[in-house]
Amino acid sequence: MATFVRIRGALDERTAANLYSVVVGIVLGGGAIGWASPPTRAEFDEWLAEVVGAVRDGEAVAVLAGGVGGAVAGFGYWRRYARPTLRVNADVEKVFVAAADQGQGIGERLVSLLVESARQAGIETLTLDARGDNVGAVRLYERLGFTRYGHLPAFVAVGPYRYDQVLLAKRL
């Protein structure tokens, strides 16, 4: 059974290294989580520090799912839009579940917790985008009340391959 914790500050080195391993595994497996190739540990640490900084500043909420033996099972976060006129809205920037932990409802729980935290933070609309071939994720988001508001053909470039981008939103 996974445990879910809101991130409040920097992760300890063991957890950060475990999260990095999950990211590398997902990307190497072709997962659509925003990296075309695995980030270096330095690139990952820079990204994670940016997310943690946004959390500390009240601009984001991040949730970590823990699995068996303290291993990272999943992660997700949303961040407020930066423009003053859009700050009442936020974007789910990443949600992912370790390959070994998929199919156990962890992704659904992560997204549900992110939606609830956004609602509590006064967010009016939560947006996200998904790569068009990530059919399972799109189905999950739609099942949780997100609706499609756009579709950009061949928008995502991964090497020589092009994928559609599906845009979804949920009014809170």
HELIX and SHEET records of a PDB file:
HELIX    1   1 GLU A   13  LEU A   28  1                                  16    
HELIX    2   2 ARG A   41  ARG A   56  1                                  16    
HELIX    3   3 VAL A   68  GLY A   70  5                                   3    
HELIX    4   4 PRO A   84  LEU A   86  5                                   3    
HELIX    5   5 ALA A   99  ASP A  101  5                                   3    
HELIX    6   6 ILE A  106  GLN A  120  1                                  15    
HELIX    7   7 VAL A  135  ARG A  143  1                                   9    
SHEET    1   A 7 THR A   3  ARG A   6  0                                        
SHEET    2   A 7 ALA A  60  GLY A  66 -1                                        
SHEET    3   A 7 VAL A  72  ARG A  80 -1                                        
SHEET    4   A 7 ASN A  89  VAL A  97 -1                                        
SHEET    5   A 7 THR A 125  ARG A 131  1                                        
SHEET    6   A 7 TYR A 161  ARG A 171 -1                                        
SHEET    7   A 7 THR A 147  VAL A 158 -1                                        
END                                                                             
